[in-house]
């Protein structure tokens, strides 16, 4: 079975065809749902597409592959209204994703990723460090609550579930992520990468005494040396998020 898609952005439909179901879900449907940035080929060049700019996604399914005519940019089937009407399966594949029969933790994460995010901020950071714990209790948590959001850090959760699964679930259901990468903790980088893959809005912070890894150097970090400095810049960043100035 082959899967195909029509994405509408910039006022023009664009087509993808002959994908497997898993590739369609991974490369187009999940990024569309989460407003991620993906890499596409157009005009012989690799380009970046912000899926937040896509206004409509339609998925089709056929038993055989579509073939592009030499003089056309797309397969002829996409010019046939009957084909689109008879092979459209968008609702079916979305429902399949929501109700996928996979391990319970993964199923929960998928369901949360499709749901409206909760008004909360999941905080990724090293804990058990007196300076960082003080910054969380005295700055991060109060600033988050100033914006009518709930602050959550995994060590505050009294639950007997597997910690890794809980972290991923909280990331998936949260409106924003605050990731302080002070201390160079590998788990913090892993969790931040997962949040990025889900298309979450992330505020990165780090102490000025720590080094920002080269692969994250292009991101807007709040670098801080004092709690007052962290408080001031966090307030600005959350205000810009709430007013839609971050995109």
N, C-alpha and C positions, 0 to 999 in steps of 0.2 A: 504494500500500500504506500502511495506517495502523497505527501502533503505540500500544499502551496499556500501562498499568502499574498494579500493585497494590503499595502500600507499607504495611507493618504497623509502626506505632509507637504507643506508649501503649496497647497491647492492642487496637487497633482498625484494621481495614483502611481505607486511603484510596486513591482512584483518580485516575488521570490518563488521558486518552483523546484519540485523534485527533492524535497527534504524527507528524511525519515521523521517519524512522529517525535522521537526523543530530541532530535536536532531542532525541529520546529519549536518545541516547548522551550528548550534550553536557549536557543539563539534569538528567538523573536517574541514568543508569548510572555515568558517571565520578564525579560527586559522591558516589554511594553507595559505590563502591569505595574512594574516598579519604577518606571521612568528612568531607566539606565541609559548609559552611553554605549553604543556598539560600533564596531568597525564594519564598513560596507565597501563594496567595489562599485564605482560609478565612473564611466568615461575612461576606463583603463587605469584609474587611480584608486588608491585606498583613501576613504574618507571617513570622518567620524559623524555619526548620526545620534543626536540627543532624542531618545524615544519620548521625552516629554513633549516634543513638538509634533508627534504623530497623533492625528485626531481620530483615526479610525483604523482598526485592524480586522480583516476578514480572513478566515481560514477555509481552505478547500481540501477535498480529499478525492483521489482517483486511484483506480486499480493499476493503471499503467503510467509510465513517465510521460511528461509533456515534452514536445520537441519544438525547439525554436526554429522558425523558418529563417533561411539565410539572410533575407532582406529585412526581417523584422527584428525589433529589439526584444520582443516578448513572444511566447507561444501563442498560436492562433486561438487557442481555447479561451484565452482571457478576453478576446473580442466577441465572444459568443455569450449572449445573455442567458441562454438556456444552460450552458455549462456552469456559469456562476450560480444560477438558481438551483440546479440539480445536485451540485457537488459541495455546496457551502456547508460547513460543519463546525462553525465557530462555537456555538453554545455547547455542543456535544463535547468538544475537546476541553473546553474550560471546566465543565462539570466533571469530566474525567480527572483533570488535574486536582480539583478540589477534593474529590472522593477517592484519590489514588490509594490502592491497597498496598502501601509500603509500611515500613516500621512505624510504630506509633509516633516517636519523636519527630521523624521526618514529615509525616503526614500533618502533624500539628504545626510545624514550621511553615509548610506550604499553605495551610489554611489561614494562618496568621498573616502571611505575606499578602494574601488576596483581600484580607479584611481591612476595614478602615482603621488606621493606626490609633492606638490609645493615646490620650494626652499625657504622655510620660516621656522621660528622658532616661535611657539606660546609660549608665556611666561605666566606661571601660577604663580601668586604671590598676596600678599596683596597689595593694593594700597591705597593712601591717607595717607601713612606713610612717613614722610619727609626723613628718612634715607633710606628706601627701594626704594622710588621714585628716590632718588639721585643715588642709585646703579644701577637702571634700565637705567636711562638717561646717566649716566656717564661711566658705565662699560658694562652692559649686551648688550644693544643695539649696541654700537660701536663694541664690540667684535664679535657679530653676523654678523654685516655688513662687518667686515674684511674678513669673509669667504664667501662673495658673497651671503649671505642669508638675507632675510627680517625679521626684528623683528616685532612681532605683540603682542600687549597687548589689552585686550578687551575694556579697557576704552578709547582707541584711536579710536575705530570704531564708526563712525557717522552713525548709522542705527537705524531704528525704530522697528526692529525685537525683538523677545523675547531673552533676554540675554543668558539664559541657552542654548537654541538651537544654538545660534551663537557660543558660546564657544565650544560646542561639534562638530560643523561643522568645526571650525578652527582647532581643534585638529585632526580631521579625515583627513584633507587635507594637514597638515603640515609635512615636512620631519622630523623635530626634535621637541622635547618639552623641554623647560627649566622650571623646577618647583622649585621655591624658597618657602620653607615651613616655613620660619620665620613668627612668629606671630600666629602659630597654628590655621589657618583659616580652618574650616570644608570644605568649598567649594573648597579650594585648594587641599585637600586630595581627595575629590570626583573626581575632574577633573583629578588629577594624576592617580587615579585608572582607569578612563575611558581610558586615554591614554595608560596605561599598557595593558588593555583588547584588545586594537586595535593593540598591538604589536609595538607601537612606541618606538623609541630610546629616552630615557629620561635622561636629566642631572638634578640631584637633587642638590640643594644648600640650605644651612641654616646657619643662624648666629650662632656663637659659643655659644652665650648666651641662645640659644633655645635648647630644647631637641628633639632628633630624636625618634619618636614613635617606640616601640619595634617591631612592625610588619614590619617596614622598615629598621631595623638596619642592615640587610645584604646588603643593597644597598650602592653603592659608592657615598657618599655625599661629596660635596665640602663644607667644613665648613669654614666660613670666619668671620673675625672681622673688617677688613679694606677693602676699595675698591681696594687698590693695591693688596692685597692678593686674592681677588675675581677675579680681572682681570687676574692675572698670571695663576691661576688654570683653569679659563674658557678657556683661550687660549690653554692650554695644552689639555683640554678635547675635544674641537672642532677640534683641529689638529688630535687627535687620531681617532675621528669619521670619518673625511674626508679621513684618510689613512686606515680605516677598522681595527683598532687595538682594537675596543671596544667589539668585539663579543667573 
